[in-house]
Amino acid sequence: MTRCTSCNTVILVGGVEQEGRRFCSEKCRTNSGLAQAVQQLSPEVVARAVAETAAGNCPVCAGTGPVDVFTSHRVYSALYLTTWRSQPRISCRGCATKAQLGDLVFSLFLGWWGIPWGFVMTPVQIFRNLNGLRQDPDPQRSAPQFEALVRLRLAREACAQPVRRAA
């Protein structure tokens, strides 16, 4: 029985192979490469990028900071299907408020319609958004999640750059 190298899911049919490793999907193959790139980043590069990001403009609207990690929460339900997600993003307070209010309204109207999880998760996600709306950025401290998102951005940038070969 073959398992995905990245997420350990059983692969029954198909999958993606790369360098002798098997993945359940293209997404898992990409995430595996990003995970390796994240581990190879030096602490100095990460610390500098975290400081620059925290002191810089909002990556969403390009407005002035301060920026921090804000999470918006959403739930969608239809009969027996209910899906929910929490999406962290680095942004200014204004962009975070727009995302959190948007997901709150989305959940308020489209979250209740699943049995039983719609009735359970909709109040949870609405409460999380309301609680998140009260969060203020703290420029004196960067959350571990802030550093993790900056690391991921650096890894994506490193993976997107073409490999230079010595002539």
C-alpha positions in Angstrom: 0.0 0.0 0.0 1.5 3.3 -1.1 1.3 6.4 1.1 1.9 10.1 0.4 5.3 11.2 1.4 3.9 14.6 2.6 0.6 13.8 4.3 0.8 10.0 4.8 -2.6 9.5 3.1 -3.1 6.1 1.4 -2.8 6.5 -2.4 -5.2 4.1 -4.1 -5.1 5.4 -7.6 -3.0 8.0 -9.4 -0.8 10.4 -7.4 2.3 12.3 -8.4 5.8 11.0 -8.4 9.0 13.1 -8.0 12.6 11.9 -7.4 11.4 8.5 -6.2 8.9 9.9 -3.8 5.1 9.6 -4.2 2.5 12.2 -3.4 -1.3 12.0 -3.3 -1.6 15.3 -5.2 0.2 18.1 -6.8 -0.6 20.3 -3.8 1.2 17.8 -1.5 4.2 17.7 -3.8 4.4 21.5 -3.7 3.9 21.7 0.0 6.7 19.1 0.5 9.1 21.3 -1.5 8.1 24.3 0.5 8.6 22.5 3.8 12.1 21.6 2.8 12.8 25.2 1.7 11.4 26.6 5.0 13.9 24.3 6.9 16.8 25.6 4.9 16.2 29.3 5.7 18.8 30.8 8.0 17.6 32.4 11.3 19.3 35.7 10.3 17.4 35.9 7.0 14.1 35.1 8.8 14.7 37.6 11.6 15.5 40.3 9.1 12.4 39.5 7.0 10.1 39.4 10.1 11.4 42.9 11.2 11.0 44.3 7.7 7.5 42.9 7.3 6.4 44.1 10.7 7.7 47.6 10.0 6.6 47.7 6.4 3.4 48.5 4.6 0.3 46.2 4.5 0.9 43.5 1.9 -2.8 43.5 1.1 -3.6 47.2 0.5 -0.1 48.7 0.6 -1.2 51.1 3.3 0.8 52.0 6.3 1.2 49.5 9.1 1.5 48.3 11.7 0.9 44.9 10.3 0.3 41.7 12.2 -1.3 38.3 11.8 -5.0 38.4 11.7 -7.3 35.4 11.2 -10.7 35.3 9.6 -13.1 32.4 10.1 -15.7 31.1 7.7 -18.3 28.3 7.6 -20.5 27.1 4.8 -23.3 24.5 5.0 -25.7 22.8 2.7 -27.8 19.9 4.0 -25.3 17.2 5.1 -22.2 19.1 3.9 -20.5 21.6 6.2 -17.0 23.1 5.6 -15.2 25.6 7.7 -11.8 27.2 7.6 -9.7 29.7 9.5 -7.4 31.8 7.3 -4.5 33.7 8.9 -3.0 36.5 6.9 -0.5 39.3 7.4 -2.3 42.6 7.0 -3.1 45.9 8.6 -6.0 46.2 11.0 -8.3 47.7 8.3 -7.8 44.8 5.9 -8.2 42.4 8.7 -11.5 44.0 9.7 -12.8 43.8 6.2 -11.9 40.1 5.9 -13.3 39.2 9.4 -16.6 41.1 8.8 -16.9 39.6 5.3 -16.5 36.1 6.7 -18.8 36.8 9.7 -21.6 37.9 7.3 -20.9 35.0 5.0 -21.1 32.5 7.9 -24.2 34.3 9.3 -26.1 33.7 6.1 -24.6 30.5 4.7 -23.4 28.6 7.8 -26.6 27.3 9.4 -27.9 25.1 6.6 -26.0 21.8 7.4 -27.1 19.1 9.8 -25.6 18.8 12.4 -22.3 20.7 12.0 -23.8 23.9 10.6 -25.6 24.5 13.9 -22.5 23.7 15.8 -19.7 25.5 13.8 -21.6 28.6 12.7 -21.7 30.2 16.3 -18.1 29.1 16.8 -16.9 30.8 13.7 -19.0 33.9 14.3 -17.6 34.2 17.8 -14.1 33.8 16.6 -14.6 36.6 14.1 -16.1 38.9 16.8 -13.2 38.1 19.1 -10.7 38.7 16.3 -12.3 42.1 15.6 -11.1 43.2 19.1 -7.5 42.1 18.4 -5.0 45.0 18.1 -1.6 44.6 16.5 1.3 44.6 19.0 4.4 46.1 17.3 6.6 45.1 20.2 6.0 41.4 19.8 5.7 39.2 16.8 3.6 36.1 17.2 5.1 32.7 16.2 2.4 32.5 13.6 3.7 35.8 12.1 7.2 34.3 11.8 5.7 31.1 10.3 3.9 33.0 7.6 7.0 35.1 6.8 9.0 31.9 6.6 6.4 30.4 4.2 6.5 33.6 2.0 10.3 33.4 1.9 10.2 29.7 0.9 7.7 30.4 -1.9 9.9 33.2 -3.2 12.9 30.9 -3.1 11.1 28.1 -4.8 9.8 30.4 -7.5 13.3 31.7 -8.5 14.9 29.9 -11.3 18.0 27.8 -10.4 21.2 29.3 -11.6 23.8 26.9 -13.0 27.5 27.6 -13.0 28.9 28.0 -16.5 
